Amino acid sequence: SVLVVYSSLFLRWSFVVQPQNLFLGACHFTNICAQLNQGRRAIQYKLENGQQGQVEELAKQVGMVGAVMGGAIMAGPPVRR
Protein backbone atom coordinates (compact mmCIF):
# COMPACT_ATOMS: atom_id res chain seq x y z
CA SER A 1 0.00 0.00 0.00
CA VAL A 2 2.93 2.34 0.57
CA LEU A 3 3.97 2.00 -3.06
CA VAL A 4 0.45 2.85 -4.22
CA VAL A 5 0.47 6.03 -2.11
CA TYR A 6 3.98 6.93 -3.28
CA SER A 7 3.13 6.42 -6.94
CA SER A 8 -0.17 8.26 -6.61
CA LEU A 9 1.50 11.33 -5.16
CA PHE A 10 4.19 11.33 -7.84
CA LEU A 11 1.58 10.75 -10.55
CA ARG A 12 -0.12 13.92 -9.35
CA TRP A 13 3.24 15.68 -9.19
CA SER A 14 4.01 14.78 -12.80
CA PHE A 15 1.02 16.90 -13.86
CA VAL A 16 1.75 19.80 -11.48
CA VAL A 17 5.34 20.51 -12.55
CA GLN A 18 6.13 22.65 -15.56
CA PRO A 19 6.64 21.32 -18.12
CA GLN A 20 4.36 18.39 -17.41
CA ASN A 21 6.21 15.10 -17.36
CA LEU A 22 3.77 12.69 -19.00
CA PHE A 23 6.31 9.87 -19.24
CA LEU A 24 6.83 10.00 -15.46
CA GLY A 25 3.05 10.01 -15.04
CA ALA A 26 2.69 6.96 -17.26
CA CYS A 27 5.35 5.09 -15.29
CA HIS A 28 3.68 5.83 -11.97
CA PHE A 29 0.23 4.97 -13.33
CA THR A 30 1.59 1.60 -14.48
CA ASN A 31 3.16 1.05 -11.07
CA ILE A 32 -0.15 1.84 -9.34
CA CYS A 33 -1.94 -0.73 -11.53
CA ALA A 34 0.72 -3.36 -10.83
CA GLN A 35 0.64 -2.78 -7.05
CA LEU A 36 -3.16 -2.88 -6.93
CA ASN A 37 -3.08 -6.19 -8.81
CA GLN A 38 -0.57 -7.55 -6.29
CA GLY A 39 -2.89 -6.47 -3.48
CA ARG A 40 -5.81 -8.21 -5.18
CA ARG A 41 -3.78 -11.40 -5.47
CA ALA A 42 -2.78 -11.23 -1.78
CA ILE A 43 -6.41 -10.76 -0.71
CA GLN A 44 -7.55 -13.61 -2.94
CA TYR A 45 -4.87 -15.88 -1.42
CA LYS A 46 -5.93 -14.98 2.13
CA LEU A 47 -9.60 -15.60 1.37
CA GLU A 48 -8.84 -19.00 -0.17
CA ASN A 49 -6.88 -19.98 2.95
CA GLY A 50 -9.56 -18.98 5.47
CA GLN A 51 -8.02 -15.75 6.73
CA GLN A 52 -11.22 -13.66 6.57
CA GLY A 53 -10.33 -11.69 9.72
CA GLN A 54 -7.08 -10.46 8.23
CA VAL A 55 -8.87 -9.37 5.06
CA GLU A 56 -11.41 -7.36 7.08
CA GLU A 57 -8.61 -5.67 9.05
CA LEU A 58 -6.79 -4.90 5.81
CA ALA A 59 -9.95 -3.31 4.38
CA LYS A 60 -10.10 -0.93 7.37
CA GLN A 61 -6.45 0.03 6.91
CA VAL A 62 -6.94 0.63 3.18
CA GLY A 63 -9.87 2.90 3.95
CA MET A 64 -7.78 5.00 6.33
CA VAL A 65 -4.88 5.21 3.88
CA GLY A 66 -7.27 6.21 1.10
CA ALA A 67 -8.68 9.03 3.20
CA VAL A 68 -5.21 10.34 4.05
CA MET A 69 -4.07 10.07 0.45
CA GLY A 70 -7.18 11.86 -0.83
CA GLY A 71 -6.58 14.66 1.66
CA ALA A 72 -2.93 14.96 0.65
CA ILE A 73 -3.85 15.17 -3.03
CA MET A 74 -6.59 17.74 -2.43
CA ALA A 75 -4.27 19.86 -0.24
CA GLY A 76 -1.54 19.81 -2.90
CA PRO A 77 -0.90 22.50 -5.46
CA PRO A 78 -3.36 22.87 -8.34
CA VAL A 79 -2.66 21.34 -11.73
CA ARG A 80 -1.38 23.99 -14.11
CA ARG A 81 -2.40 24.17 -17.73
C-alpha positions as a Markdown table, in Angstrom:
| # | Residue | x | y | z |
|---|---|---|---|---|
| 1 | Ser | 0.0 | 0.0 | 0.0 |
| 2 | Val | 2.9 | 2.3 | 0.6 |
| 3 | Leu | 4.0 | 2.0 | -3.1 |
| 4 | Val | 0.4 | 2.8 | -4.2 |
| 5 | Val | 0.5 | 6.0 | -2.1 |
| 6 | Tyr | 4.0 | 6.9 | -3.3 |
| 7 | Ser | 3.1 | 6.4 | -6.9 |
| 8 | Ser | -0.2 | 8.3 | -6.6 |
| 9 | Leu | 1.5 | 11.3 | -5.2 |
| 10 | Phe | 4.2 | 11.3 | -7.8 |
| 11 | Leu | 1.6 | 10.8 | -10.6 |
| 12 | Arg | -0.1 | 13.9 | -9.3 |
| 13 | Trp | 3.2 | 15.7 | -9.2 |
| 14 | Ser | 4.0 | 14.8 | -12.8 |
| 15 | Phe | 1.0 | 16.9 | -13.9 |
| 16 | Val | 1.8 | 19.8 | -11.5 |
| 17 | Val | 5.3 | 20.5 | -12.5 |
| 18 | Gln | 6.1 | 22.7 | -15.6 |
| 19 | Pro | 6.6 | 21.3 | -18.1 |
| 20 | Gln | 4.4 | 18.4 | -17.4 |
| 21 | Asn | 6.2 | 15.1 | -17.4 |
| 22 | Leu | 3.8 | 12.7 | -19.0 |
| 23 | Phe | 6.3 | 9.9 | -19.2 |
| 24 | Leu | 6.8 | 10.0 | -15.5 |
| 25 | Gly | 3.0 | 10.0 | -15.0 |
| 26 | Ala | 2.7 | 7.0 | -17.3 |
| 27 | Cys | 5.4 | 5.1 | -15.3 |
| 28 | His | 3.7 | 5.8 | -12.0 |
| 29 | Phe | 0.2 | 5.0 | -13.3 |
| 30 | Thr | 1.6 | 1.6 | -14.5 |
| 31 | Asn | 3.2 | 1.0 | -11.1 |
| 32 | Ile | -0.2 | 1.8 | -9.3 |
| 33 | Cys | -1.9 | -0.7 | -11.5 |
| 34 | Ala | 0.7 | -3.4 | -10.8 |
| 35 | Gln | 0.6 | -2.8 | -7.1 |
| 36 | Leu | -3.2 | -2.9 | -6.9 |
| 37 | Asn | -3.1 | -6.2 | -8.8 |
| 38 | Gln | -0.6 | -7.6 | -6.3 |
| 39 | Gly | -2.9 | -6.5 | -3.5 |
| 40 | Arg | -5.8 | -8.2 | -5.2 |
| 41 | Arg | -3.8 | -11.4 | -5.5 |
| 42 | Ala | -2.8 | -11.2 | -1.8 |
| 43 | Ile | -6.4 | -10.8 | -0.7 |
| 44 | Gln | -7.6 | -13.6 | -2.9 |
| 45 | Tyr | -4.9 | -15.9 | -1.4 |
| 46 | Lys | -5.9 | -15.0 | 2.1 |
| 47 | Leu | -9.6 | -15.6 | 1.4 |
| 48 | Glu | -8.8 | -19.0 | -0.2 |
| 49 | Asn | -6.9 | -20.0 | 3.0 |
| 50 | Gly | -9.6 | -19.0 | 5.5 |
| 51 | Gln | -8.0 | -15.7 | 6.7 |
| 52 | Gln | -11.2 | -13.7 | 6.6 |
| 53 | Gly | -10.3 | -11.7 | 9.7 |
| 54 | Gln | -7.1 | -10.5 | 8.2 |
| 55 | Val | -8.9 | -9.4 | 5.1 |
| 56 | Glu | -11.4 | -7.4 | 7.1 |
| 57 | Glu | -8.6 | -5.7 | 9.0 |
| 58 | Leu | -6.8 | -4.9 | 5.8 |
| 59 | Ala | -10.0 | -3.3 | 4.4 |
| 60 | Lys | -10.1 | -0.9 | 7.4 |
| 61 | Gln | -6.5 | 0.0 | 6.9 |
| 62 | Val | -6.9 | 0.6 | 3.2 |
| 63 | Gly | -9.9 | 2.9 | 3.9 |
| 64 | Met | -7.8 | 5.0 | 6.3 |
| 65 | Val | -4.9 | 5.2 | 3.9 |
| 66 | Gly | -7.3 | 6.2 | 1.1 |
| 67 | Ala | -8.7 | 9.0 | 3.2 |
| 68 | Val | -5.2 | 10.3 | 4.1 |
| 69 | Met | -4.1 | 10.1 | 0.4 |
| 70 | Gly | -7.2 | 11.9 | -0.8 |
| 71 | Gly | -6.6 | 14.7 | 1.7 |
| 72 | Ala | -2.9 | 15.0 | 0.6 |
| 73 | Ile | -3.8 | 15.2 | -3.0 |
| 74 | Met | -6.6 | 17.7 | -2.4 |
| 75 | Ala | -4.3 | 19.9 | -0.2 |
| 76 | Gly | -1.5 | 19.8 | -2.9 |
| 77 | Pro | -0.9 | 22.5 | -5.5 |
| 78 | Pro | -3.4 | 22.9 | -8.3 |
| 79 | Val | -2.7 | 21.3 | -11.7 |
| 80 | Arg | -1.4 | 24.0 | -14.1 |
| 81 | Arg | -2.4 | 24.2 | -17.7 |
